[in-house]
Amino acid sequence: MKRSRTDDFKVKDKKLNYLKSTNVIAKYFNFSNLNTTFKKEIIGGISTFLSMMYILSVEPAILGSAPSINGNGTMDSNGVFLATALVAAIATIVMGMSANVPIALAPSMGLNALFAFNIAKTGKIGYEGALIAAMISSIIFCIISITKLRALMINALPHSLHLIIGVSIGFFIAYVGISNIGFVSKTDSNLPIADLSNFKLNYPGMIIGSIVLFGSIILFYKKFFAPVAVMMIGGFIVALILANTVDNEAIKHSLGNAKWSDSEWNFGHLFNGFASNIKNSFSEIGNSEIWNKPTMYVSIFVLVILNFFDATGTLTSINIELNKAVGEDKQIPQKALIIDAGATIIGSGLGVSHMACYSESCVGISQGARSGFANIITGSLFLLSIPLFPLFKMMPNCISGAATAFIGTIMISSITEIEWKKPEIGVSAFFSILFMVITYNIANGIAVGIIAYTVTSIGVGKTKEVKPVIWALDVLFILYFIATAFIQ
């Protein structure tokens, strides 16, 4: 049966409308100037999501251990999962639409542990007080970002210190990734040690993680398209098969969360827990037991400092990688700084710890992401994770860890650009890298690195080269370390 001319016109109209819509999107996200395509942006967005989706299981696990101030149990981990997915999706999409940068956001690793263990538990203000402290500190942080004080401080730092921050974060996230694979663990003193003594129980995850990591590196340098996403999906399929077909203690230990379970598909727990966390937190705003504790005020100060330099350092390192990719030297957009700060206000209101831009965004950038359209893809996948939450929780740490270690490997390449022959730069770089890794904290590394820069500059007779902003930061960091001691 032949098609009529009317049918032909309908097909042509559909094609024309499709082309018009894609042209509008490409124009909005400035595809031509950024030399990107829909294919690159989609793969970049998927790659970013795959490399940071571990937060969907890590955040609920950590915050789920935060006690209530009334002693009535802990935060509901299912509710934390829903809040994590929602806030990550909203913040990431808004960042892409407004700032047009491929920088994804989610609850901050490191700050979530501080939230649960140091503030809520040791500080004895519960997760309710910790969420209130997070919200207040984020409002202060947002005001700082809106007044352009944050941008002023970023731009006042010498270029070498920007490089040091980026490289230090590269080492930090490489360490995090290798730890998740199983090659390194932490003792009570937080020092990294080889964990090969547990190889008998960890070997399946260590082998799969190593294959994913080195496979990604090799494919990346071979210019293979989307190497991280390909290796992660391949590793996940292998993990699923092994976890559900092989009855072995080592498989259970290292790949156990890839085991299929029908009982996990219960959405009632998800939404009930979400509502419960929010209700409990807001109901305690007037609780004098929270406001009478000095821990509350110290926590707000520490969270402002931590969030400022943790997020600023990460944004700086991502911006360096993005500038390399597009061949330009742009500053971080003011809109990105404001969205980054404002995300935590929403996050703490919905029941998660401080939000942050993720270094894992560099994975998407390495795979072709150049514009905010990649964020639309990443954010949409976070939303998709809600109905598929048991499936996403099945991703073994060894695979997400491999992707994280890969990012660190790529970011560390800037180490050759650091002026190591200058004592003030070399010493600063060394201490920044060292303290960021051994304290498992980005802000600590930045703080020690900048203090070391000032001290060494004085020692070699370059005191006049230290800018007033650096002196102010030194004082602030010393106060930060003193304040931090009170919530340990």
FENZIQUI-V586756 format. One record per run of one state. SS is the DSSP state (~ for helix, > for strand, _ for the rest). FROM is the first residue (numbers start at 1). TO is the last residue. If there is no record, write none. Layout:
SS;FROM;TO
SS;FROM;TO
This chain:
_;1;4
~;5;28
_;29;30
~;31;34
_;35;37
~;38;52
_;53;54
~;55;63
_;64;66
>;67;67
_;68;73
>;74;74
_;75;76
~;77;99
_;100;104
>;105;107
_;108;110
~;111;122
_;123;125
~;126;146
_;147;148
~;149;156
_;157;158
~;159;181
_;182;183
>;184;186
_;187;191
>;192;194
_;195;195
~;196;221
_;222;226
~;227;245
_;246;248
~;249;258
_;259;261
~;262;264
_;265;266
~;267;283
_;284;287
~;288;291
_;292;293
~;294;326
_;327;333
~;334;350
_;351;354
>;355;357
_;358;360
~;361;366
_;367;372
~;373;387
_;388;388
~;389;392
_;393;396
~;397;417
_;418;422
~;423;438
_;439;441
~;442;459
_;460;462
~;463;465
_;466;467
~;468;487
_;488;488
